[in-house]
């Protein structure tokens, strides 16, 4: 009987150990590499950045993000159509909202702007949130790159930037933390701290060379020719 109990305990230990090992392996598994086949075949050289759709209550989200999307793309080796030109052209064609602009067929965008690819962005988070003991300012962006010549999806991704990454500290005890959170919320609301967070999120989303990010464009010295 004792031997049976010992064998049962050993089996249970082996099962538990195997399950723990599988769990650790699952947690340590790196993200699946992005399939760049269509991207490499399309070889876009110029990108049209469409006005981002604002999925938040903050009215300044679209212009704030739009103003900061072109820099990382240009630094990654692409020609990016000027924001002011795109905005004026869309409005002159009766497209006054980001939703209108992003509903235009890819072939029509290609005809109007002559760009190889279009960048479609949505802002899903923008602004500051008061959380009793801290105040967090965060921006989250989702994007997809579409070949305007064929309408094919070339790449998609998302990125977030948050003031919480800098840490909130705990000096001064509970009262100090509460006061600090209130002060930070007031400052954030009056100075739009989301704007620099939008810049960081844009860099994380569109800077080439990052894991599963966009590829380097033909204007970059890091561009890999097919």
C-alpha positions in Angstrom: 0.0 0.0 0.0 2.8 2.4 0.9 4.6 1.7 -2.3 1.4 2.5 -4.3 1.0 5.8 -2.4 4.6 6.7 -3.1 4.2 5.9 -6.8 1.1 8.0 -6.9 2.9 10.9 -5.3 5.8 10.6 -7.8 3.4 10.6 -10.7 1.5 13.6 -9.3 4.9 15.4 -8.9 5.9 14.6 -12.4 2.6 15.8 -13.8 2.8 19.0 -11.7 6.3 19.6 -12.8 5.5 19.1 -16.5 2.5 21.4 -16.3 4.7 24.1 -14.6 7.4 23.7 -17.3 4.8 24.0 -20.1 3.4 27.1 -18.4 6.8 28.7 -18.2 7.6 27.8 -21.8 4.3 29.4 -22.9 5.1 32.6 -21.0 8.6 32.7 -22.4 7.5 32.1 -26.0 8.3 35.2 -28.2 5.5 36.7 -30.3 4.9 35.1 -33.6 7.0 36.8 -36.4 4.9 39.0 -38.7 4.4 37.7 -42.2 6.0 40.4 -44.5 5.5 38.6 -47.7 2.9 41.0 -49.2 4.9 44.0 -47.8 8.1 42.9 -49.5 6.4 42.3 -52.7 4.7 45.7 -52.8 7.8 47.6 -51.9 6.0 50.9 -51.1 8.1 54.1 -51.4 5.5 56.7 -50.6 2.9 56.8 -47.9 -0.3 58.7 -47.6 -1.2 59.2 -43.9 -5.0 59.6 -43.6 -6.5 61.6 -40.7 -6.7 59.2 -37.6 -10.2 58.2 -36.5 -10.8 59.4 -32.9 -12.3 56.7 -30.8 -12.0 58.8 -27.6 -13.9 61.7 -26.1 -10.9 64.0 -26.5 -11.4 66.3 -29.5 -7.7 67.1 -29.9 -6.7 63.5 -30.3 -6.9 63.5 -34.2 -4.8 66.6 -34.9 -2.4 65.8 -32.1 -1.7 62.3 -33.4 -1.8 63.3 -37.1 0.9 65.9 -36.5 3.3 63.3 -35.2 2.8 60.3 -37.5 4.9 61.6 -40.5 8.2 61.9 -38.7 8.9 58.3 -37.8 7.8 57.2 -41.3 10.1 59.7 -42.9 13.0 58.7 -40.7 12.2 55.0 -41.6 12.9 55.8 -45.3 9.6 56.7 -46.8 8.3 59.8 -48.7 5.3 61.0 -46.7 2.8 63.3 -48.3 2.6 66.6 -46.4 -0.2 66.7 -43.8 -1.4 70.2 -44.8 -1.7 69.1 -48.5 -3.6 66.0 -47.6 -6.0 67.8 -45.3 -6.7 70.6 -47.9 -7.2 68.1 -50.7 -9.6 65.9 -48.7 -11.7 68.9 -47.6 -11.9 70.3 -51.1 -13.3 66.9 -52.2 -16.0 67.0 -49.5 -14.2 64.7 -47.0 -14.4 66.7 -43.7 -14.0 63.9 -41.2 -11.5 61.1 -40.7 -14.3 58.5 -41.1 -15.1 60.0 -44.5 -11.4 60.0 -45.6 -10.8 56.4 -44.5 -13.9 55.2 -46.4 -12.5 56.4 -49.8 -11.6 53.4 -52.0 -7.9 52.7 -52.2 -7.8 53.1 -56.0 -9.4 56.6 -55.7 -6.8 57.6 -53.1 -4.1 56.4 -55.4 -5.6 58.4 -58.3 -5.8 61.6 -56.2 -2.5 61.5 -54.3 -0.3 59.1 -56.3 1.0 57.4 -53.1 2.0 53.7 -53.1 0.4 52.9 -49.7 -2.0 54.4 -47.2 -1.7 54.5 -43.5 -5.0 54.1 -41.6 -4.8 55.0 -37.9 -7.3 54.9 -35.1 -6.8 56.5 -31.7 -8.4 54.2 -29.1 -7.0 56.0 -26.0 -6.0 59.6 -25.5 -6.1 61.6 -22.3 -5.6 61.5 -18.5 -7.4 59.4 -16.0 -7.6 60.1 -12.2 -7.1 56.9 -10.3 -7.4 58.0 -6.6 -3.7 57.5 -5.8 -2.2 58.4 -9.2 -3.0 60.2 -12.4 -2.2 58.4 -15.7 -1.9 60.0 -19.2 -1.9 57.5 -22.0 -2.2 57.2 -25.7 -3.0 54.0 -27.7 -2.8 53.8 -31.5 -3.9 51.1 -33.9 -2.7 51.2 -37.5 -2.7 49.3 -40.8 -0.7 49.9 -44.0 -2.6 49.2 -47.2 -1.3 49.0 -50.7 -3.3 51.7 -52.6 -2.5 50.0 -55.9 -4.2 46.7 -55.0 -6.0 47.3 -51.8 -4.0 44.6 -50.0 -3.1 44.8 -46.4 0.7 45.1 -46.0 1.0 45.5 -42.3 -0.9 46.2 -39.1 0.1 46.9 -35.5 -0.6 48.9 -32.3 1.4 50.8 -29.7 0.8 52.5 -26.3 2.7 55.2 -24.4 1.8 56.0 -20.8 3.0 58.4 -18.1 2.7 55.4 -15.7 5.9 54.0 -17.2 7.8 56.7 -15.4 6.5 55.7 -12.0 4.5 57.7 -9.6 6.5 57.4 -6.4 5.2 57.1 -2.9 6.9 59.8 -0.9 4.8 61.8 1.6 2.5 58.9 2.6 -1.1 58.4 1.5 -2.0 62.1 1.8 1.0 63.1 -0.3 0.1 60.6 -3.0 -3.5 61.9 -3.1 -2.3 65.5 -3.4 0.2 64.6 -6.1 -2.4 62.7 -8.1 -4.8 65.7 -8.0 -2.0 68.1 -9.0 -0.9 65.9 -11.9 -4.5 65.6 -13.1 -5.0 69.4 -13.1 -1.7 69.9 -14.9 -2.5 67.2 -17.4 -5.9 68.7 -18.1 -4.6 72.2 -18.6 -1.5 71.5 -20.7 -2.5 68.4 -22.7 0.2 66.0 -21.5 -1.2 63.5 -24.0 0.5 65.3 -26.9 4.0 64.1 -26.0 2.6 60.7 -25.2 1.2 60.6 -28.7 4.6 61.3 -30.1 6.1 58.4 -28.1 3.3 56.1 -29.2 3.8 57.2 -32.9 7.5 56.3 -32.7 6.8 52.9 -31.1 4.2 52.2 -33.8 6.0 53.5 -36.9 9.7 53.5 -36.3 11.3 50.8 -38.6 13.4 48.1 -37.1 11.3 47.2 -34.1 9.9 43.6 -33.6 6.9 43.1 -35.9 7.0 46.8 -36.9 7.2 48.4 -40.3 10.1 47.7 -42.7 12.7 50.2 -43.7 11.8 52.2 -46.8 13.9 52.8 -49.9 15.2 56.2 -48.6 16.8 54.5 -45.6 20.4 53.2 -45.6 19.0 50.2 -43.8 16.7 49.3 -46.7 17.0 45.7 -47.8 16.4 45.3 -51.5 14.5 42.2 -52.6 
